[in-house]
């Protein structure tokens, strides 16, 4: 039984998604940046004791990356919700970069995804997090030795996170983070299924979809059944086609292919 999160039907929005599918890759190659410009962040007054300056907020968030620090999700969530609406655009961008860095470079996928859910109503923060993710996608795609190798696992956590309405849909207006993640994953799937892409690029995308499904497993199918169907079809194209991949890559794809087959009947 799938949740109410769904991939938009193949309408004008789907056509727009198609144009955006490789936006981050095109950007890396010198192509146009199609993400619309963002408006100014509106500042409001508050006397809350949890409101921090940008420097103090960054210090609190940096504790995520310290093994010796006790980190309270509740405190971090409160600090973000109380402080971010009062920061400048540049400061919000710094906060977004630190959160993504913590997830991608320090393995804090779960807590960062939870913090994103808790603050998804803050438009400026969700926009800048989406932009940070968009910048990292081509680095993962083109550089097998990149420090952002954890990107697929982070994507998996973002896709199965429990976003509140009206931010539980993968549209740019509802949730630009989901929109960016889905667009990137669809790009990986399209590359897997393409007869024109280089085998090296297909192998990179293979490890991307395997990493994406590694942690959420069946939850990904429950939340995004159509996306998983597309992943399944892409893997099938590789397994029965003439794509030249390493033994390790094909082994991982075959294992995932078998797992996906079992998800509808498992509990």
Order of alpha helices (4+ residues) and beta strands (2+ residues): alpha-alpha-alpha-alpha-alpha-alpha-alpha-alpha-alpha-alpha-alpha-alpha-alpha
